[in-house]
């Protein structure tokens, strides 16, 4: 799942080298924190948060396949 988030974020970002994804487990769910360059934050979030929501939906689908729960935070 971490690789999926990284792949999508690097494809969207103008500075793919600045993309960082950290993974942390808390209360039986996995929390992914996505960090991008300040200039790319708007691209990753998208208009009215549509891109971020789409990434979250894909993450949820991948998590269900692995029988776990996952959350994405964009930092």
N, C-alpha and C positions, 0 to 999 in steps of 0.2 A: 504494500500500500504506500509505503514511503517513496518507493521508486516511481509509482504512478503520479503522486503529487509533484515530485521533482521534475518529471518529464513534462507535465502539463505547464508548470510554472516557467521552466526554462524555455519552452516553446513560445510562451507569451511575452516574456521579459526581453527588454532591449539589452540588458546586461546579465546574461545567463550565469556568469561566474559568481554573481552576488547572491544567487538563490541558495538558501539553506533550509533544510527541513530537519527538525528535531522531533524525537518520539519519546513519549513519557506515558507510563501506565498509572492510572489513578482510578480507584473505586470500580475496578473491573472493566474499564474502558481505556482505549488508547487515545491520547491527545497528541495531535500533530501540530506543531507550530511552524508556520511558513514565514520565513524572513526574506524580503527582497530589497533591492535598492530603493531609496525613497522616490526616485523618478518612476519606478515600475509599479509602485503600489496601486496607483489608479488603474493601470492596465489589468492587474491581477484581480482587483475587486470588480472592475467593470461598471458600466452605467447602472445605477440603482442596485448594484451588488449582484447582477445577473451572472457574471463569470464566476464569482466566488460561490454562489449558490449551485452552479452547475458542477464545480469541482467537488463541493460537499456531497452532492447527489451521487456522483461517481464513487466517492470515497465510501459512502454508506452502502452502496451496492457491493463493493469489494469487501467491506467488513461483514456483510451478511453472508457472503460466500465462505468466509473464514469463521463464521459463527462467533463473531465478536461485535463490539460497538466501538465506533471511532468518531472523533470530533476534530474539526480543522479550525485552527485559530490563525489569523493572518496578523502578524506582528510588524 
